[in-house]
Amino acid sequence: QPEALQGKRIGIVGDVLHSRVARSNLWALSACGADVVLCGPPSLVPDAFADFLDAPPPGQTVDPVPQRGRLQISRNLDECLSGADAVMTLRLQQERMTDHLLTDLDRYHRDYGLSHERLRRCSFSGPVLHPGPVNRGVEMSGALLDDRSICLVEDQVRNGIPIRMALLYLMAASDPVADSPRPPAPS
């Protein structure tokens, strides 16, 4: 239900620079009216992302969504989590980091990693999401990753295949020619 996201604040934390998941979620969440906060170091969340929603979606000349949620960038995870309704942390894609964008994983976890302690400190009680695979102890602590009462990663994995199957079925079953409006027959 897209309207359930209207006015919600969603944090996306981590390697936005290399993440297709972050971009697709930015388009989808903002189209549903959610406000998105991108959080991470400047090397992984460049300031240029502040203008991401100003251009039409890929392949479009005009944005079909009349009013999107807002987008902001934060360098402080505690600020990102405070007031957030949900948070998604992203996998550090070290295999794509050719320019030494991140050199100290312990420091990254200290500054941008999720843990029970950090969530309590920020009074965050929403769901924790991650597209997987998770670098345990980097993007989030092992204890948080294993806590099914707040971390929905296992649910995401379990539901991923049926969701993909349903989408593939819908795409394969639709006929773009038959489904398109037809001009009236000449009289």
DRENPA-3360 file (N, C-alpha, C; in nm, 2 decimals, always signed):
BEGIN
1 = QPEALQGK = +0.08/-0.12/+0.00/+0.00/+0.00/+0.00/+0.09/+0.12/+0.00 ~ +0.11/+0.18/-0.12/+0.19/+0.30/-0.13/+0.16/+0.41/-0.03 ~ +0.03/+0.44/-0.01/-0.01/+0.55/+0.08/+0.04/+0.53/+0.22 ~ +0.07/+0.41/+0.26/+0.12/+0.38/+0.40/+0.26/+0.44/+0.42 ~ +0.33/+0.48/+0.31/+0.46/+0.54/+0.32/+0.45/+0.69/+0.31 ~ +0.34/+0.75/+0.28/+0.32/+0.89/+0.27/+0.37/+0.96/+0.40 ~ +0.46/+1.05/+0.39/+0.51/+1.12/+0.51/+0.61/+1.05/+0.60 ~ +0.64/+0.92/+0.57/+0.73/+0.85/+0.65/+0.87/+0.89/+0.62;
9 = RIGIVGDV = +0.96/+0.87/+0.72/+1.10/+0.91/+0.71/+1.18/+0.78/+0.70 ~ +1.25/+0.75/+0.59/+1.33/+0.63/+0.57/+1.47/+0.66/+0.56 ~ +1.56/+0.60/+0.64/+1.70/+0.62/+0.63/+1.76/+0.51/+0.54 ~ +1.85/+0.55/+0.45/+1.93/+0.46/+0.37/+2.07/+0.49/+0.40 ~ +2.14/+0.39/+0.45/+2.28/+0.41/+0.51/+2.38/+0.33/+0.44 ~ +2.49/+0.39/+0.40/+2.60/+0.32/+0.35/+2.65/+0.35/+0.21 ~ +2.68/+0.25/+0.13/+2.74/+0.27/+0.00/+2.64/+0.30/-0.11 ~ +2.59/+0.42/-0.11/+2.49/+0.47/-0.20/+2.55/+0.48/-0.34;
17 = LHSRVARS = +2.68/+0.52/-0.34/+2.75/+0.54/-0.47/+2.74/+0.42/-0.56 ~ +2.76/+0.30/-0.51/+2.77/+0.18/-0.59/+2.64/+0.10/-0.59 ~ +2.53/+0.15/-0.53/+2.42/+0.07/-0.50/+2.30/+0.09/-0.60 ~ +2.26/-0.01/-0.68/+2.14/+0.00/-0.76/+2.02/+0.00/-0.67 ~ +2.03/-0.08/-0.56/+1.92/-0.09/-0.46/+1.88/+0.05/-0.41 ~ +1.98/+0.13/-0.37/+1.96/+0.27/-0.32/+1.88/+0.35/-0.42 ~ +1.93/+0.35/-0.54/+1.86/+0.43/-0.65/+1.72/+0.39/-0.67 ~ +1.70/+0.26/-0.68/+1.56/+0.21/-0.71/+1.47/+0.24/-0.59;
25 = NLWALSAC = +1.52/+0.23/-0.47/+1.44/+0.26/-0.35/+1.42/+0.41/-0.34 ~ +1.51/+0.50/-0.38/+1.49/+0.64/-0.39/+1.37/+0.67/-0.47 ~ +1.37/+0.62/-0.60/+1.26/+0.64/-0.69/+1.13/+0.59/-0.63 ~ +1.13/+0.47/-0.58/+1.00/+0.41/-0.53/+0.95/+0.47/-0.41 ~ +1.04/+0.49/-0.31/+0.99/+0.55/-0.18/+0.95/+0.69/-0.20 ~ +1.02/+0.77/-0.27/+0.98/+0.91/-0.29/+0.85/+0.92/-0.37 ~ +0.83/+0.83/-0.46/+0.70/+0.83/-0.54/+0.58/+0.80/-0.45 ~ +0.61/+0.73/-0.34/+0.50/+0.70/-0.25/+0.49/+0.80/-0.14;
33 = GADVVLCG = +0.57/+0.91/-0.15/+0.55/+1.02/-0.06/+0.64/+1.02/+0.06 ~ +0.73/+0.92/+0.07/+0.82/+0.90/+0.18/+0.94/+1.00/+0.17 ~ +0.98/+1.05/+0.28/+1.11/+1.14/+0.28/+1.22/+1.04/+0.31 ~ +1.33/+1.06/+0.23/+1.44/+0.97/+0.23/+1.57/+1.05/+0.28 ~ +1.64/+0.99/+0.38/+1.76/+1.05/+0.43/+1.87/+0.95/+0.39 ~ +1.96/+1.00/+0.30/+2.08/+0.92/+0.27/+2.19/+0.95/+0.37 ~ +2.25/+0.85/+0.42/+2.35/+0.87/+0.53/+2.48/+0.79/+0.50 ~ +2.59/+0.86/+0.51/+2.72/+0.79/+0.49/+2.83/+0.89/+0.47;
41 = PPSLVPDA = +2.95/+0.85/+0.46/+3.06/+0.94/+0.44/+3.06/+1.00/+0.30 ~ +3.12/+1.11/+0.28/+3.11/+1.18/+0.15/+3.16/+1.09/+0.03 ~ +3.26/+1.00/+0.06/+3.31/+0.91/-0.04/+3.21/+0.81/-0.09 ~ +3.11/+0.78/-0.01/+3.00/+0.68/-0.05/+2.87/+0.74/-0.07 ~ +2.85/+0.86/-0.02/+2.72/+0.94/-0.04/+2.76/+1.08/-0.08 ~ +2.80/+1.09/-0.21/+2.84/+1.23/-0.26/+2.73/+1.33/-0.25 ~ +2.77/+1.45/-0.23/+2.67/+1.56/-0.22/+2.59/+1.57/-0.34 ~ +2.64/+1.53/-0.46/+2.56/+1.53/-0.58/+2.43/+1.46/-0.57;
49 = FADFLDAP = +2.42/+1.36/-0.48/+2.29/+1.29/-0.47/+2.18/+1.38/-0.42 ~ +2.21/+1.49/-0.36/+2.10/+1.58/-0.32/+2.01/+1.62/-0.43 ~ +2.06/+1.62/-0.55/+1.98/+1.66/-0.67/+1.93/+1.54/-0.75 ~ +1.94/+1.42/-0.69/+1.90/+1.30/-0.76/+1.76/+1.30/-0.81 ~ +1.67/+1.35/-0.73/+1.53/+1.34/-0.77/+1.48/+1.46/-0.85 ~ +1.58/+1.56/-0.88/+1.54/+1.67/-0.96/+1.52/+1.64/-1.11 ~ +1.59/+1.53/-1.15/+1.58/+1.49/-1.29/+1.47/+1.38/-1.31 ~ +1.41/+1.37/-1.43/+1.31/+1.26/-1.44/+1.38/+1.12/-1.43;
57 = PPGQTVDP = +1.30/+1.02/-1.39/+1.35/+0.89/-1.38/+1.42/+0.84/-1.51 ~ +1.51/+0.75/-1.51/+1.58/+0.70/-1.63/+1.48/+0.65/-1.73 ~ +1.50/+0.69/-1.86/+1.41/+0.66/-1.97/+1.29/+0.74/-1.98 ~ +1.28/+0.85/-1.90/+1.16/+0.93/-1.91/+1.20/+1.08/-1.94 ~ +1.12/+1.15/-2.00/+1.15/+1.29/-2.02/+1.09/+1.38/-1.92 ~ +0.98/+1.33/-1.86/+0.91/+1.40/-1.75/+0.89/+1.31/-1.64 ~ +0.90/+1.36/-1.52/+0.87/+1.27/-1.40/+0.72/+1.25/-1.39 ~ +0.67/+1.12/-1.40/+0.53/+1.09/-1.40/+0.47/+1.11/-1.26;
65 = VPQRGRLQ = +0.55/+1.13/-1.16/+0.50/+1.15/-1.02/+0.49/+1.30/-0.99 ~ +0.37/+1.35/-0.97/+0.35/+1.49/-0.95/+0.42/+1.55/-0.83 ~ +0.43/+1.48/-0.72/+0.49/+1.53/-0.60/+0.56/+1.41/-0.53 ~ +0.69/+1.42/-0.52/+0.77/+1.32/-0.45/+0.80/+1.36/-0.31 ~ +0.84/+1.26/-0.23/+0.89/+1.29/-0.10/+1.02/+1.36/-0.11 ~ +1.07/+1.42/+0.00/+1.19/+1.49/+0.00/+1.31/+1.40/+0.02 ~ +1.43/+1.45/-0.02/+1.55/+1.38/-0.01/+1.65/+1.47/+0.06 ~ +1.72/+1.41/+0.16/+1.83/+1.49/+0.22/+1.95/+1.40/+0.25;
73 = ISRNLDEC = +2.06/+1.46/+0.27/+2.18/+1.39/+0.30/+2.23/+1.42/+0.44 ~ +2.27/+1.32/+0.51/+2.32/+1.34/+0.64/+2.46/+1.26/+0.66 ~ +2.55/+1.32/+0.73/+2.67/+1.26/+0.76/+2.67/+1.19/+0.90 ~ +2.56/+1.21/+0.97/+2.56/+1.17/+1.11/+2.45/+1.06/+1.13 ~ +2.49/+0.94/+1.15/+2.39/+0.83/+1.16/+2.29/+0.85/+1.28 ~ +2.33/+0.90/+1.39/+2.24/+0.93/+1.50/+2.13/+1.02/+1.45 ~ +2.16/+1.13/+1.38/+2.06/+1.22/+1.33/+1.97/+1.15/+1.23 ~ +2.03/+1.07/+1.15/+1.95/+0.99/+1.05/+1.85/+0.90/+1.11;
81 = LSGADAVM = +1.89/+0.84/+1.22/+1.80/+0.74/+1.29/+1.70/+0.81/+1.37 ~ +1.73/+0.92/+1.43/+1.63/+1.00/+1.52/+1.51/+1.04/+1.43 ~ +1.40/+0.99/+1.47/+1.28/+1.03/+1.39/+1.25/+0.95/+1.27 ~ +1.34/+0.85/+1.24/+1.32/+0.76/+1.12/+1.22/+0.66/+1.15 ~ +1.14/+0.62/+1.05/+1.04/+0.52/+1.07/+1.09/+0.38/+1.03 ~ +1.20/+0.38/+0.95/+1.26/+0.25/+0.91/+1.40/+0.29/+0.86 ~ +1.49/+0.19/+0.86/+1.63/+0.22/+0.81/+1.67/+0.10/+0.73 ~ +1.73/+0.13/+0.61/+1.79/+0.02/+0.53/+1.94/+0.05/+0.52;
89 = TLRLQQER = +2.02/-0.04/+0.56/+2.17/-0.03/+0.55/+2.21/-0.11/+0.43 ~ +2.31/-0.06/+0.36/+2.35/-0.12/+0.23/+2.49/-0.19/+0.25 ~ +2.51/-0.29/+0.17/+2.64/-0.36/+0.17/+2.75/-0.27/+0.12 ~ +2.86/-0.27/+0.19/+2.98/-0.20/+0.13/+3.03/-0.29/+0.02 ~ +3.03/-0.24/-0.10/+3.07/-0.31/-0.22/+3.22/-0.28/-0.25 ~ +3.30/-0.35/-0.16/+3.44/-0.32/-0.17/+3.50/-0.36/-0.30 ~ +3.44/-0.46/-0.37/+3.49/-0.50/-0.50/+3.48/-0.39/-0.60 ~ +3.40/-0.29/-0.58/+3.38/-0.18/-0.67/+3.46/-0.06/-0.63;
97 = MTDHLLTD = +3.52/-0.06/-0.51/+3.59/+0.05/-0.46/+3.74/+0.05/-0.51 ~ +3.76/+0.10/-0.63/+3.89/+0.11/-0.69/+3.97/+0.22/-0.64 ~ +3.91/+0.33/-0.58/+3.98/+0.45/-0.55/+4.00/+0.46/-0.40 ~ +4.01/+0.35/-0.33/+4.03/+0.35/-0.18/+3.93/+0.44/-0.11 ~ +3.80/+0.43/-0.15/+3.70/+0.52/-0.09/+3.68/+0.49/+0.06 ~ +3.72/+0.38/+0.11/+3.70/+0.34/+0.25/+3.82/+0.26/+0.29 ~ +3.90/+0.30/+0.39/+4.02/+0.22/+0.42/+4.01/+0.16/+0.56 ~ +3.91/+0.19/+0.64/+3.91/+0.14/+0.78/+3.77/+0.09/+0.81;
105 = LDRYHRDY = +3.75/-0.04/+0.80/+3.61/-0.10/+0.83/+3.57/-0.08/+0.97 ~ +3.66/-0.09/+1.07/+3.63/-0.07/+1.21/+3.57/+0.07/+1.23 ~ +3.64/+0.17/+1.17/+3.59/+0.31/+1.18/+3.46/+0.32/+1.11 ~ +3.44/+0.26/+0.99/+3.31/+0.27/+0.93/+3.20/+0.21/+1.02 ~ +3.22/+0.10/+1.08/+3.12/+0.04/+1.17/+3.10/+0.13/+1.29 ~ +3.20/+0.19/+1.34/+3.18/+0.29/+1.45/+3.10/+0.41/+1.41 ~ +3.12/+0.46/+1.29/+3.05/+0.58/+1.25/+2.91/+0.55/+1.18 ~ +2.90/+0.44/+1.11/+2.78/+0.41/+1.03/+2.72/+0.28/+1.05;
113 = GLSHERLR = +2.78/+0.19/+1.14/+2.72/+0.06/+1.16/+2.61/+0.06/+1.26 ~ +2.51/-0.02/+1.24/+2.39/-0.03/+1.33/+2.42/-0.14/+1.43 ~ +2.37/-0.11/+1.55/+2.38/-0.20/+1.67/+2.26/-0.17/+1.76 ~ +2.23/-0.26/+1.85/+2.12/-0.24/+1.95/+2.15/-0.11/+2.02 ~ +2.28/-0.10/+2.07/+2.31/+0.02/+2.15/+2.28/+0.15/+2.07 ~ +2.32/+0.16/+1.95/+2.30/+0.28/+1.87/+2.15/+0.30/+1.85 ~ +2.07/+0.20/+1.82/+1.93/+0.22/+1.80/+1.86/+0.26/+1.93 ~ +1.90/+0.21/+2.05/+1.85/+0.26/+2.18/+1.88/+0.40/+2.20;
121 = RCSFSGPV = +2.01/+0.44/+2.18/+2.05/+0.58/+2.20/+1.97/+0.68/+2.11 ~ +1.93/+0.63/+1.99/+1.86/+0.72/+1.90/+1.71/+0.71/+1.92 ~ +1.66/+0.62/+2.01/+1.52/+0.59/+2.03/+1.46/+0.54/+1.90 ~ +1.53/+0.46/+1.83/+1.48/+0.41/+1.70/+1.41/+0.27/+1.73 ~ +1.29/+0.26/+1.69/+1.22/+0.13/+1.71/+1.16/+0.07/+1.58 ~ +1.19/+0.13/+1.47/+1.14/+0.08/+1.34/+1.21/-0.04/+1.29 ~ +1.17/-0.09/+1.18/+1.24/-0.21/+1.12/+1.37/-0.17/+1.06 ~ +1.46/-0.27/+1.06/+1.60/-0.26/+1.00/+1.60/-0.35/+0.88;
129 = LHPGPVNR = +1.64/-0.30/+0.77/+1.64/-0.37/+0.64/+1.78/-0.37/+0.58 ~ +1.81/-0.47/+0.50/+1.93/-0.48/+0.43/+1.91/-0.57/+0.31 ~ +1.96/-0.52/+0.19/+1.93/-0.60/+0.07/+2.01/-0.73/+0.06 ~ +2.12/-0.74/+0.14/+2.20/-0.86/+0.14/+2.30/-0.86/+0.02 ~ +2.40/-0.94/+0.04/+2.44/-1.01/+0.16/+2.50/-0.91/+0.26 ~ +2.49/-0.94/+0.38/+2.54/-0.85/+0.49/+2.69/-0.88/+0.52 ~ +2.76/-0.78/+0.54/+2.90/-0.79/+0.60/+2.88/-0.78/+0.75 ~ +2.87/-0.90/+0.82/+2.84/-0.90/+0.96/+2.95/-0.83/+1.04;
137 = GVEMSGAL = +2.91/-0.74/+1.13/+3.00/-0.66/+1.20/+3.05/-0.53/+1.13 ~ +3.01/-0.51/+1.01/+3.05/-0.39/+0.94/+2.92/-0.30/+0.92 ~ +2.82/-0.34/+0.84/+2.70/-0.26/+0.83/+2.62/-0.27/+0.95 ~ +2.62/-0.39/+1.02/+2.54/-0.40/+1.14/+2.61/-0.51/+1.23 ~ +2.58/-0.50/+1.36/+2.64/-0.60/+1.45/+2.57/-0.73/+1.43 ~ +2.65/-0.84/+1.46/+2.59/-0.97/+1.45/+2.47/-0.99/+1.53 ~ +2.47/-0.93/+1.65/+2.35/-0.95/+1.75/+2.23/-0.88/+1.69 ~ +2.24/-0.77/+1.62/+2.13/-0.70/+1.56/+2.08/-0.78/+1.44;
145 = LDDRSICL = +2.17/-0.83/+1.36/+2.14/-0.91/+1.24/+2.06/-1.03/+1.28 ~ +2.09/-1.09/+1.40/+2.02/-1.21/+1.44/+1.89/-1.18/+1.52 ~ +1.86/-1.06/+1.55/+1.74/-1.02/+1.62/+1.62/-1.00/+1.53 ~ +1.54/-1.11/+1.52/+1.43/-1.11/+1.42/+1.31/-1.02/+1.47 ~ +1.32/-0.97/+1.59/+1.21/-0.88/+1.63/+1.22/-0.74/+1.57 ~ +1.34/-0.70/+1.52/+1.36/-0.57/+1.46/+1.43/-0.58/+1.32 ~ +1.51/-0.68/+1.30/+1.59/-0.69/+1.18/+1.51/-0.79/+1.08 ~ +1.47/-0.73/+0.97/+1.38/-0.81/+0.88/+1.46/-0.88/+0.76;
153 = VEDQVRNG = +1.59/-0.89/+0.78/+1.67/-0.94/+0.67/+1.63/-1.09/+0.63 ~ +1.60/-1.17/+0.73/+1.56/-1.31/+0.70/+1.42/-1.31/+0.63 ~ +1.33/-1.22/+0.67/+1.20/-1.20/+0.60/+1.22/-1.16/+0.45 ~ +1.31/-1.06/+0.43/+1.34/-1.02/+0.30/+1.39/-1.13/+0.21 ~ +1.48/-1.22/+0.27/+1.54/-1.33/+0.19/+1.43/-1.43/+0.16 ~ +1.35/-1.46/+0.26/+1.24/-1.56/+0.25/+1.14/-1.52/+0.14 ~ +1.10/-1.39/+0.14/+1.00/-1.34/+0.05/+1.05/-1.30/-0.09 ~ +1.19/-1.29/-0.10/+1.25/-1.24/-0.23/+1.21/-1.33/-0.35;
161 = IPIRMALL = +1.22/-1.46/-0.33/+1.19/-1.55/-0.45/+1.05/-1.54/-0.49 ~ +0.95/-1.55/-0.40/+0.81/-1.54/-0.44/+0.77/-1.41/-0.50 ~ +0.83/-1.30/-0.45/+0.81/-1.17/-0.51/+0.86/-1.16/-0.65 ~ +0.98/-1.21/-0.67/+1.04/-1.21/-0.81/+0.96/-1.30/-0.90 ~ +0.92/-1.41/-0.85/+0.83/-1.50/-0.94/+0.71/-1.43/-0.98 ~ +0.64/-1.36/-0.89/+0.52/-1.29/-0.92/+0.54/-1.18/-1.02 ~ +0.65/-1.10/-1.00/+0.68/-1.00/-1.10/+0.71/-1.05/-1.24 ~ +0.79/-1.16/-1.24/+0.82/-1.22/-1.37/+0.69/-1.28/-1.44;
169 = YLMAASDP = +0.60/-1.33/-1.36/+0.48/-1.38/-1.41/+0.39/-1.27/-1.47 ~ +0.38/-1.16/-1.40/+0.31/-1.04/-1.44/+0.37/-0.99/-1.57 ~ +0.50/-0.98/-1.57/+0.56/-0.93/-1.69/+0.54/-1.02/-1.81 ~ +0.56/-1.15/-1.79/+0.54/-1.24/-1.90/+0.40/-1.26/-1.95 ~ +0.30/-1.24/-1.86/+0.16/-1.26/-1.89/+0.10/-1.13/-1.96 ~ +0.17/-1.02/-1.95/+0.11/-0.90/-2.01/+0.16/-0.89/-2.15 ~ +0.07/-0.84/-2.23/+0.09/-0.81/-2.37/+0.09/-0.66/-2.39 ~ +0.20/-0.60/-2.41/+0.20/-0.45/-2.42/+0.12/-0.40/-2.54;
177 = VADSPRPP = +0.11/-0.48/-2.64/+0.03/-0.44/-2.76/-0.12/-0.45/-2.73 ~ -0.16/-0.57/-2.67/-0.30/-0.59/-2.64/-0.35/-0.50/-2.52 ~ -0.26/-0.47/-2.43/-0.30/-0.39/-2.32/-0.30/-0.24/-2.35 ~ -0.24/-0.19/-2.46/-0.24/-0.05/-2.49/-0.37/-0.01/-2.54 ~ -0.41/+0.12/-2.52/-0.54/+0.17/-2.57/-0.53/+0.17/-2.72 ~ -0.64/+0.13/-2.78/-0.65/+0.13/-2.93/-0.73/+0.25/-2.98 ~ -0.69/+0.30/-3.09/-0.77/+0.41/-3.15/-0.90/+0.35/-3.20 ~ -1.00/+0.44/-3.20/-1.13/+0.39/-3.25/-1.12/+0.34/-3.40;
185 = APS = -1.19/+0.24/-3.43/-1.19/+0.19/-3.57/-1.26/+0.30/-3.66 ~ -1.20/+0.31/-3.78/-1.26/+0.41/-3.88/-1.41/+0.37/-3.91 ~ -1.49/+0.47/-3.92/-1.63/+0.44/-3.95/-1.66/+0.45/-4.10;
% end
